Amino acid sequence: MNGSKTARFAPPAAPFLAVTAAFGAWASLVAGCDVTSVVGYEESALGVLQCARDAPVARCDQVTCVVRDLEAAQVGSTALAVDDVAAYYLREANAIVKTPVGGGEMVDLATSEMGVFHMAADATHLFWSEFGRRIFRVPKAGGPAEVVADIQGHPGVLALDATYVYATLTDTNQLAMVPKEPGKGTFLPQAAPIWIATDATHVYWINQGNAVQSGELVRAPLGSIAESETLAGGLDSPVTLALSGTDAYFVAASHLYRFPKNGGTLETVRSLPDETKAIATYSDSIYLTGIAGLIRIRDGESVTLDTRTTLALAISCSGVFATGWLVPAMLKYAP
């Protein structure tokens, strides 16, 4: 990688924690999960989530929360963003909508000619990547959509900071950083980048690699992806990534790994169900989507919150949200 540092850690050859039935002990995972930076917006897109103690998602650590259905999303959609007011997703293949997080009327927000792959939201705008080559944004309050970037390749997962949109370009082996306002983008050669996330200081991503066990966990300072460093190499087909205040978590070969942001040893936390599609953290809870449904891990216990297959996952202070994978659904987990 241009201007990058070499890999420092490789994953253990096999998990060092014993795998027990139905997830077993989880204490080593939830220890050290904290929150640090951005208030109210989805954790995966705009930093690590921080909420007031009485926020709905925070109350799920003290009281019983339940899964409720909002207006259904398109079946199998990977596009989802949330804030404290609304959930943003697809009503059908090309129709982007917003629905109040407390329930209510669905409102059409925008349309996409080429279909929508992934979404991310900041304080004022909703961003999405098309299945074609463009990244768009639209005011969350409503208004005309505009092209943020027209990229050679197919932009995939998005993450945001105050100034830039970051996007994976898996099929062209690049990571993109483009200004939210019109301007010149930066493109960094990578080996099939598949997922990306930001915190207050860095952008993190995982590369699937172009050979067996050649995946990587990489990070760079916000606004300077050319100054990247590889934190872990030799990964077996990583698929998704999430950040806590202290650690980067990723899934590879049906196992969960943890790498301390401040440096240290890459840890194999434990095995996960096959076909885990997304992970997210808040406080001492870990949420998973996939073929096994919407799952929460806390205090060493695994609870299946909903058995319907789930796909996209996003967290805001208003709750935990997931789209249906094999069924049309929009799930909200909150008090």
Secondary structure, 3 states (H helix, E strand, C coil): CCCCECCCCCCCCCCCCCCCHHHCCCHHHHCCCCCCCEECCCCCCCCCEECCCCCHHHHCCCCCCEEEECCCCCCCCCCEEECCCEEEEEEECCEEEEEECCCCCCEEEEECCCCEEEEEECCCEEEEEECCCEEEEEECCCCCCEEEEECCCCCCCEEECCCEEEEEEHHHCEEEEEECCCCCCEEEECCCEEEEEECCCEEEEEECCCCCCCEEEEEEECCCHHHCEEEEEEECCEEEEEECCCEEEEEECCEEEEEECCCCCCEEEEECCCCEEEEEEECCEEEEEECCCEEEEECCEEEEEECCCEEEEEEECCEEEEEECCCCCEEEEEC
